[in-house]
Amino acid sequence: MKKWSVVINGILIVAVVVLYILFFTSGKKHGNGFMAQGHDSLSGDVSIRIAYINTDTLLNNYDRFFELRKQITDKQQRYENELSTKQVQLQKKINDYQSKVQKGLLLRSEMQEIEQQLNAEGQNFQQLQMEYNQQLNEEMQVMNRKLYEDIVEFLKEYNKEHRYAYILSDSYGGGLLYAEKSLDITWDVIRKMNEKYKAEKDKK
């Protein structure tokens, strides 16, 4: 059996890199952020507040991300252990069959019956392997959506106070090539998201 695994960190981080999220009206400057000179055609305001979040850093420091990831990696390990056990059992049956054939201990009819059984078990093993892989991929997709939803919903509340016109996403290899460090609100968002998540867990 070829070693199969799911590359979790890379997929999770890439999946949440595009956060060109909010487009609220601008307000007076306070805290981090930037007043860009420009014209808002909707409000007529000439100042636009902009900030950005490094999504790689956010995910690597968001408590819920680690818990969700651990749930998937634990399940992946259980699947791999189960498949490894089944593979060993199947290989043992194949070796036993081959040994009996070499010793001339089986009738032709018995050989045909055993081969059919082994082929069926091999197909079942491959099917189970595919099903487990599909389950893990589906769970990762759901986890990605949960994390994305967490960030979007939190920033909607966060922005009621800070009033940014745009909160952009910065990640390695992403579309944001340069931004002033003063626009970075990553750690403030991380701290407040973790506080909110802890409070929600404590209520349960």
TORGU-378364 format. One line per field, with one value per residue: residue number from 1; x, y negated, z negated of N, C-alpha, C in turn; residue in one letter. Coordinates in nm, 2 decimals, padded with zeros to 4 digits. Each point is the difference from the previous one (the first is absolute). Layout:
# TORGU-378364
i	c(NUM ...)
n_px	c(X ...)
n_py	c(Y ...)
n_pz	c(Z ...)
ca_px	c(X ...)
ca_py	c(Y ...)
ca_pz	c(Z ...)
c_px	c(X ...)
c_py	c(Y ...)
c_pz	c(Z ...)
aa	c(A ...)
This chain:
# TORGU-378364
i	c(1 2 3 4 5 6 7 8 9 10 11 12 13 14 15 16 17 18 19 20 21 22 23 24 25 26 27 28 29 30 31 32 33 34 35 36 37 38 39 40 41 42 43 44 45 46 47 48 49 50 51 52 53 54 55 56 57 58 59 60 61 62 63 64 65 66 67 68 69 70 71 72 73 74 75 76 77 78 79 80 81 82 83 84 85 86 87 88 89 90 91 92 93 94 95 96 97 98 99 100 101 102 103 104 105 106 107 108 109 110 111 112 113 114 115 116 117 118 119 120 121 122 123 124 125 126 127 128 129 130 131 132 133 134 135 136 137 138 139 140 141 142 143 144 145 146 147 148 149 150 151 152 153 154 155 156 157 158 159 160 161 162 163 164 165 166 167 168 169 170 171 172 173 174 175 176 177 178 179 180 181 182 183 184 185 186 187 188 189 190 191 192 193 194 195 196 197 198 199 200 201 202 203 204)
n_px	c(00.08 -00.03 00.10 -00.12 00.00 -00.04 00.03 00.00 00.12 00.06 -00.09 00.01 00.12 00.01 -00.08 00.07 00.06 -00.11 00.03 -00.03 -00.01 00.04 -00.11 00.04 -00.09 00.08 00.09 00.01 00.13 00.02 00.10 00.02 00.07 -00.07 00.01 -00.04 00.07 -00.12 -00.08 -00.09 -00.03 -00.01 00.11 00.09 00.03 00.10 -00.03 00.08 -00.05 00.13 -00.02 00.09 -00.03 00.10 -00.06 00.12 00.03 -00.11 00.00 00.12 -00.08 -00.09 -00.05 -00.11 00.09 00.07 -00.11 -00.04 00.13 00.00 -00.12 00.05 00.11 -00.07 -00.10 00.09 00.05 -00.13 -00.03 00.11 -00.02 -00.13 00.04 00.09 -00.09 -00.09 00.09 00.04 -00.12 -00.02 00.11 -00.04 -00.12 00.05 00.09 -00.10 -00.08 00.10 00.02 -00.13 00.00 00.11 -00.07 -00.09 -00.04 -00.03 -00.13 -00.02 -00.11 00.08 00.09 -00.09 -00.06 00.12 00.03 -00.12 00.02 00.12 -00.05 -00.10 00.09 00.08 -00.11 -00.04 00.13 00.01 -00.12 00.04 00.11 -00.07 -00.08 00.10 00.07 -00.12 -00.02 00.13 -00.01 -00.11 00.06 00.11 -00.09 -00.06 00.12 00.04 -00.12 00.02 00.13 -00.04 -00.10 00.08 00.09 -00.09 -00.06 00.12 00.05 -00.11 00.02 00.12 -00.05 -00.09 00.11 00.07 -00.11 00.06 00.05 00.12 -00.02 00.13 00.02 00.09 00.06 00.09 00.04 -00.06 -00.11 00.01 00.06 -00.06 00.02 -00.02 00.10 -00.02 -00.02 00.10 -00.12 00.10 00.10 -00.05 -00.01 00.12 00.04 -00.08 00.05 00.12 -00.01 -00.05 00.09 00.09 -00.06 -00.01 00.13 00.03 -00.08 00.08)
n_py	c(00.12 -00.09 -00.07 -00.02 -00.13 -00.08 -00.09 -00.01 -00.03 00.05 00.10 00.01 -00.02 00.08 00.09 -00.07 -00.01 00.02 -00.10 -00.03 -00.02 -00.10 -00.06 -00.04 -00.09 -00.11 -00.01 -00.07 -00.03 00.12 00.03 00.13 00.00 -00.04 -00.14 00.07 -00.08 -00.02 00.04 00.00 00.06 00.09 -00.03 -00.01 00.09 -00.08 00.06 00.10 00.07 00.04 00.13 00.08 00.13 00.05 00.06 00.01 -00.12 -00.05 00.08 -00.04 -00.10 00.06 00.00 -00.04 -00.07 -00.01 -00.04 -00.08 -00.05 -00.01 -00.04 -00.07 -00.05 -00.01 -00.05 -00.08 -00.02 -00.01 -00.08 -00.06 -00.01 -00.03 -00.09 -00.04 00.01 -00.05 -00.08 00.00 -00.01 -00.09 -00.07 00.02 -00.03 -00.11 -00.02 00.02 -00.07 -00.09 00.01 00.00 -00.10 -00.05 00.03 -00.05 -00.09 -00.07 00.03 00.02 00.07 00.06 00.01 00.04 00.08 00.04 00.02 00.05 00.07 00.03 00.02 00.06 00.06 00.02 00.03 00.07 00.05 00.00 00.05 00.08 00.03 00.01 00.07 00.05 00.01 00.04 00.08 00.03 00.02 00.07 00.07 00.01 00.03 00.09 00.05 00.00 00.05 00.08 00.02 00.01 00.08 00.07 -00.01 00.04 00.09 00.04 -00.01 00.06 00.08 00.04 00.00 00.04 00.03 00.07 00.04 00.11 -00.06 00.04 00.13 -00.01 00.10 00.03 00.07 00.09 -00.07 -00.08 -00.06 -00.01 -00.08 -00.11 -00.02 -00.12 00.02 -00.13 00.06 00.07 00.06 00.09 -00.05 -00.12 00.04 00.06 -00.10 -00.08 00.07 00.01 -00.12 -00.03 00.07 -00.04 -00.12 00.03 00.05 -00.10 -00.05 00.08)
n_pz	c(00.00 00.09 -00.06 -00.07 00.03 -00.09 00.10 -00.13 -00.05 00.11 00.00 -00.13 00.01 00.11 -00.07 -00.09 00.12 00.06 -00.07 00.13 -00.13 -00.07 00.02 -00.12 -00.05 00.04 -00.10 -00.11 00.02 -00.05 -00.08 00.03 00.11 00.10 00.00 00.09 00.07 00.01 00.09 -00.10 00.11 -00.10 -00.08 00.10 -00.09 -00.03 -00.11 00.02 -00.10 00.00 -00.01 -00.05 00.03 -00.06 00.10 00.05 -00.04 00.06 00.11 00.01 -00.04 00.08 -00.12 00.07 00.07 -00.12 -00.06 00.10 00.02 -00.13 00.01 00.10 -00.06 -00.11 00.07 00.06 -00.12 -00.05 00.11 -00.02 -00.13 00.03 00.10 -00.09 -00.10 00.08 00.03 -00.12 -00.04 00.10 -00.03 -00.12 00.04 00.06 -00.10 -00.08 00.08 00.02 -00.13 -00.02 00.09 -00.05 -00.11 00.09 -00.09 00.11 00.01 00.13 -00.03 -00.09 00.10 00.09 -00.09 -00.04 00.13 00.02 -00.11 00.04 00.12 -00.06 -00.08 00.11 00.07 -00.10 -00.01 00.13 00.00 -00.11 00.07 00.11 -00.07 -00.07 00.12 00.06 -00.10 00.01 00.13 -00.02 -00.10 00.08 00.10 -00.09 -00.04 00.13 00.03 -00.11 00.03 00.12 -00.03 -00.08 00.10 00.10 -00.07 -00.04 00.13 00.02 -00.11 00.03 00.12 -00.09 -00.07 00.08 00.07 00.04 00.10 -00.02 -00.02 00.03 00.09 -00.09 00.09 -00.03 00.10 -00.09 00.02 -00.13 00.09 -00.04 -00.13 -00.04 -00.08 00.00 00.12 -00.05 00.00 00.05 -00.08 00.04 00.13 00.00 -00.07 00.07 00.11 -00.05 -00.04 00.12 00.06 -00.09 00.01 00.13 -00.02 -00.08 00.09 00.08)
ca_px	c(-00.08 00.07 -00.03 -00.08 -00.02 -00.07 00.09 -00.10 00.04 00.01 -00.13 -00.08 00.05 -00.03 -00.14 -00.05 00.09 -00.06 -00.10 -00.04 -00.13 -00.10 -00.01 -00.08 00.03 00.11 -00.02 00.12 00.11 00.04 00.06 00.07 -00.08 00.06 -00.09 00.04 -00.07 -00.07 -00.14 -00.10 -00.11 -00.13 -00.02 00.06 00.12 00.12 00.09 -00.04 00.08 00.04 00.09 00.01 00.03 00.08 -00.08 00.09 00.03 -00.13 -00.03 00.10 -00.02 -00.14 -00.02 -00.09 00.07 00.08 -00.09 -00.06 00.10 00.03 -00.11 00.02 00.12 -00.03 -00.08 00.09 00.08 -00.08 -00.03 00.13 00.02 -00.09 00.04 00.12 -00.04 -00.07 00.10 00.08 -00.09 -00.02 00.13 00.02 -00.08 00.06 00.12 -00.04 -00.05 00.11 00.08 -00.08 00.00 00.13 00.02 -00.10 -00.10 -00.13 -00.06 -00.02 -00.12 00.03 00.08 -00.09 -00.08 00.09 00.04 -00.12 -00.01 00.11 -00.03 -00.11 00.05 00.08 -00.08 -00.07 00.10 00.02 -00.12 00.00 00.10 -00.05 -00.11 00.07 00.06 -00.10 -00.05 00.10 00.00 -00.12 00.01 00.09 -00.07 -00.10 00.08 00.04 -00.12 -00.03 00.10 -00.03 -00.12 00.04 00.07 -00.09 -00.10 00.07 00.04 -00.12 -00.02 00.12 00.00 -00.10 00.07 00.12 -00.05 00.09 -00.07 00.05 00.10 00.06 00.07 00.14 00.06 00.11 -00.04 -00.14 -00.01 00.04 00.14 00.06 -00.08 00.06 -00.02 -00.10 -00.14 -00.02 -00.08 -00.01 00.01 -00.12 -00.11 00.03 -00.02 -00.14 -00.07 00.02 -00.08 -00.14 -00.01 00.01 -00.12 -00.10 00.02 -00.03 -00.15 -00.06)
ca_py	c(-00.12 -00.13 -00.08 -00.11 -00.10 -00.13 -00.11 -00.09 -00.13 -00.07 -00.02 -00.08 -00.14 -00.05 -00.01 -00.12 -00.11 -00.12 -00.06 -00.13 00.03 -00.10 -00.13 -00.09 -00.15 -00.03 -00.09 -00.07 00.09 00.03 00.13 00.03 -00.03 -00.10 -00.08 -00.02 -00.11 00.05 -00.04 00.10 -00.05 00.02 -00.09 -00.13 -00.02 00.00 00.08 00.14 00.07 00.13 00.08 00.13 00.11 00.11 00.12 00.11 -00.02 00.02 00.15 00.07 -00.04 00.00 00.12 00.09 00.07 00.12 00.11 00.07 00.08 00.12 00.10 00.07 00.08 00.12 00.09 00.05 00.10 00.12 00.06 00.06 00.12 00.10 00.05 00.07 00.14 00.07 00.03 00.11 00.12 00.04 00.05 00.13 00.10 00.02 00.07 00.14 00.06 00.03 00.12 00.13 00.03 00.05 00.14 00.08 00.05 -00.04 00.04 -00.11 -00.06 -00.08 -00.11 -00.10 -00.06 -00.09 -00.12 -00.09 -00.06 -00.09 -00.11 -00.07 -00.07 -00.11 -00.11 -00.06 -00.08 -00.12 -00.08 -00.06 -00.10 -00.11 -00.06 -00.07 -00.12 -00.09 -00.05 -00.10 -00.12 -00.08 -00.07 -00.11 -00.11 -00.06 -00.08 -00.13 -00.09 -00.04 -00.10 -00.12 -00.06 -00.06 -00.12 -00.10 -00.04 -00.07 -00.13 -00.09 -00.06 -00.07 -00.12 -00.10 -00.09 -00.06 -00.07 00.01 00.02 00.13 00.09 00.08 00.12 00.02 00.13 00.03 00.04 -00.05 -00.11 -00.12 00.01 -00.09 -00.08 -00.05 00.08 -00.07 00.04 00.14 00.02 00.14 00.05 -00.04 00.09 00.13 -00.01 -00.02 00.12 00.11 -00.04 00.03 00.15 00.05 -00.03 00.09 00.13 00.00 00.00 00.14)
ca_pz	c(00.00 00.00 -00.11 00.04 -00.10 00.04 -00.04 -00.07 -00.02 00.13 00.06 -00.09 00.01 00.13 00.01 -00.07 00.03 00.07 -00.09 00.03 -00.07 -00.04 00.07 -00.08 00.02 -00.07 -00.12 -00.04 -00.03 -00.13 -00.01 00.12 00.12 00.09 00.08 00.14 00.07 00.12 00.00 -00.02 00.08 -00.07 -00.11 00.02 -00.09 00.07 -00.08 00.00 -00.10 00.05 -00.09 00.05 -00.09 00.05 -00.03 -00.05 -00.15 -00.07 -00.02 -00.09 -00.13 -00.03 -00.08 00.06 00.12 -00.05 -00.05 00.12 00.06 -00.08 00.02 00.13 00.00 -00.08 00.08 00.11 -00.06 -00.02 00.13 00.05 -00.08 00.04 00.13 -00.01 -00.06 00.10 00.10 -00.06 00.00 00.13 00.05 -00.06 00.07 00.13 -00.01 -00.03 00.13 00.09 -00.06 00.03 00.15 00.03 -00.06 00.07 -00.11 00.04 00.12 00.08 -00.04 -00.13 00.04 00.06 -00.11 -00.09 00.08 00.00 -00.13 -00.02 00.09 -00.06 -00.12 00.05 00.05 -00.12 -00.06 00.08 -00.02 -00.13 00.00 00.07 -00.08 -00.11 00.06 00.03 -00.13 -00.06 00.09 -00.02 -00.13 00.02 00.07 -00.09 -00.10 00.06 00.01 -00.13 -00.03 00.08 -00.06 -00.13 00.03 00.06 -00.10 -00.11 00.05 00.01 -00.13 -00.02 00.08 -00.05 -00.07 00.07 00.11 00.11 00.13 00.05 -00.08 00.11 -00.04 00.04 -00.02 00.08 00.14 00.03 00.09 -00.06 00.01 -00.10 -00.08 -00.11 -00.12 -00.08 00.04 -00.04 -00.12 -00.01 -00.14 -00.08 00.04 -00.06 -00.14 -00.02 00.04 -00.10 -00.12 00.03 00.01 -00.13 -00.06 00.06 -00.05 -00.14 -00.01 00.03)
c_px	c(00.09 -00.04 -00.08 -00.02 -00.07 00.09 -00.09 00.04 -00.01 -00.14 -00.08 00.05 -00.03 -00.15 -00.06 00.08 -00.07 -00.11 -00.02 -00.15 -00.10 00.00 -00.10 00.04 00.12 -00.03 00.13 00.10 00.02 00.06 00.09 -00.09 00.06 -00.11 00.05 -00.07 -00.06 -00.15 -00.09 -00.13 -00.13 -00.03 00.05 00.12 00.13 00.11 -00.05 00.09 00.02 00.09 00.02 00.04 00.09 -00.07 00.08 00.02 -00.13 -00.03 00.10 -00.01 -00.14 -00.03 -00.09 00.06 00.07 -00.10 -00.07 00.10 00.03 -00.11 00.02 00.12 -00.02 -00.08 00.08 00.09 -00.07 -00.02 00.13 00.03 -00.09 00.03 00.13 -00.02 -00.06 00.10 00.09 -00.08 -00.02 00.13 00.03 -00.08 00.06 00.12 -00.04 -00.05 00.11 00.08 -00.07 00.00 00.14 00.02 -00.10 -00.10 -00.14 -00.05 -00.02 -00.12 00.02 00.09 -00.09 -00.08 00.08 00.04 -00.12 -00.01 00.10 -00.02 -00.11 00.05 00.09 -00.08 -00.07 00.10 00.02 -00.12 00.00 00.11 -00.05 -00.11 00.06 00.06 -00.10 -00.06 00.09 00.00 -00.13 00.00 00.09 -00.07 -00.10 00.08 00.04 -00.11 -00.03 00.10 -00.02 -00.12 00.04 00.07 -00.09 -00.10 00.07 00.03 -00.12 -00.03 00.12 -00.01 -00.11 00.07 00.11 -00.04 00.10 -00.09 00.04 00.09 00.05 00.07 00.15 00.04 00.11 -00.04 -00.13 00.01 00.05 00.16 00.07 -00.10 00.07 -00.03 -00.10 -00.14 -00.03 -00.08 -00.01 -00.01 -00.12 -00.12 00.02 -00.04 -00.15 -00.08 00.02 -00.08 -00.14 -00.02 00.00 -00.13 -00.11 00.01 -00.03 -00.15 -00.06 00.02)
c_py	c(-00.12 -00.08 -00.12 -00.09 -00.12 -00.11 -00.11 -00.14 -00.09 -00.03 -00.10 -00.15 -00.06 -00.03 -00.13 -00.12 -00.12 -00.06 -00.15 -00.02 -00.11 -00.13 -00.09 -00.14 -00.03 -00.09 -00.06 00.10 00.02 00.14 00.02 -00.03 -00.12 -00.07 -00.02 -00.11 00.05 -00.05 00.12 -00.05 00.02 -00.11 -00.14 -00.03 00.02 00.08 00.14 00.07 00.14 00.07 00.14 00.10 00.10 00.13 00.12 -00.01 00.02 00.14 00.07 -00.04 -00.01 00.13 00.10 00.08 00.12 00.11 00.07 00.08 00.13 00.10 00.07 00.09 00.12 00.11 00.06 00.11 00.13 00.08 00.07 00.13 00.12 00.06 00.08 00.14 00.08 00.04 00.12 00.13 00.06 00.06 00.14 00.11 00.03 00.09 00.15 00.07 00.04 00.11 00.13 00.03 00.06 00.14 00.10 00.06 -00.04 00.06 -00.13 -00.08 -00.09 -00.12 -00.12 -00.07 -00.09 -00.13 -00.10 -00.07 -00.11 -00.13 -00.09 -00.08 -00.11 -00.12 -00.07 -00.09 -00.13 -00.09 -00.07 -00.12 -00.13 -00.07 -00.08 -00.13 -00.10 -00.07 -00.11 -00.13 -00.08 -00.07 -00.12 -00.12 -00.07 -00.08 -00.13 -00.10 -00.05 -00.11 -00.13 -00.08 -00.07 -00.14 -00.11 -00.06 -00.09 -00.14 -00.10 -00.07 -00.09 -00.14 -00.10 -00.10 -00.07 -00.06 -00.01 00.01 00.13 00.06 00.10 00.12 00.00 00.14 00.03 00.04 -00.06 -00.13 -00.14 00.00 -00.09 -00.08 -00.06 00.08 -00.06 00.04 00.14 00.01 00.14 00.04 -00.05 00.09 00.13 00.00 00.00 00.12 00.11 -00.03 00.04 00.15 00.06 -00.03 00.09 00.14 00.01 00.01 00.14 00.09)
c_pz	c(00.00 -00.12 00.05 -00.12 00.05 -00.05 -00.06 -00.01 00.12 00.05 -00.09 00.02 00.13 00.02 -00.05 00.03 00.06 -00.09 00.03 -00.04 -00.01 00.07 -00.07 00.03 -00.09 -00.12 -00.03 -00.05 -00.15 00.00 00.13 00.13 00.08 00.07 00.14 00.07 00.13 -00.01 00.00 00.08 -00.06 -00.11 00.03 -00.08 00.07 -00.08 -00.01 -00.10 00.05 -00.11 00.07 -00.11 00.07 -00.04 -00.04 -00.15 -00.08 -00.03 -00.09 -00.14 -00.05 -00.07 00.06 00.11 -00.05 -00.04 00.12 00.07 -00.07 00.02 00.13 00.00 -00.08 00.08 00.11 -00.06 -00.02 00.13 00.05 -00.08 00.04 00.13 00.00 -00.05 00.11 00.11 -00.04 00.01 00.14 00.06 -00.06 00.07 00.14 -00.01 -00.04 00.12 00.09 -00.05 00.03 00.14 00.03 -00.05 00.06 -00.10 00.04 00.13 00.09 -00.04 -00.13 00.03 00.05 -00.11 -00.08 00.07 00.01 -00.13 -00.02 00.09 -00.06 -00.12 00.04 00.05 -00.12 -00.07 00.07 -00.01 -00.13 -00.01 00.07 -00.09 -00.11 00.05 00.03 -00.13 -00.06 00.09 -00.03 -00.14 00.00 00.06 -00.09 -00.11 00.06 00.00 -00.14 -00.04 00.08 -00.06 -00.13 00.02 00.05 -00.11 -00.11 00.05 00.02 -00.13 -00.04 00.07 -00.04 -00.08 00.08 00.13 00.12 00.13 00.07 -00.10 00.10 -00.07 00.05 -00.04 00.09 00.14 00.04 00.09 -00.06 -00.01 -00.10 -00.08 -00.12 -00.13 -00.09 00.03 -00.06 -00.13 -00.04 -00.15 -00.09 00.03 -00.06 -00.15 -00.03 00.05 -00.10 -00.13 00.02 00.01 -00.14 -00.08 00.04 -00.05 -00.14 -00.03 00.01 -00.12)
aa	c(M K K W S V V I N G I L I V A V V V L Y I L F F T S G K K H G N G F M A Q G H D S L S G D V S I R I A Y I N T D T L L N N Y D R F F E L R K Q I T D K Q Q R Y E N E L S T K Q V Q L Q K K I N D Y Q S K V Q K G L L L R S E M Q E I E Q Q L N A E G Q N F Q Q L Q M E Y N Q Q L N E E M Q V M N R K L Y E D I V E F L K E Y N K E H R Y A Y I L S D S Y G G G L L Y A E K S L D I T W D V I R K M N E K Y K A E K D K K)
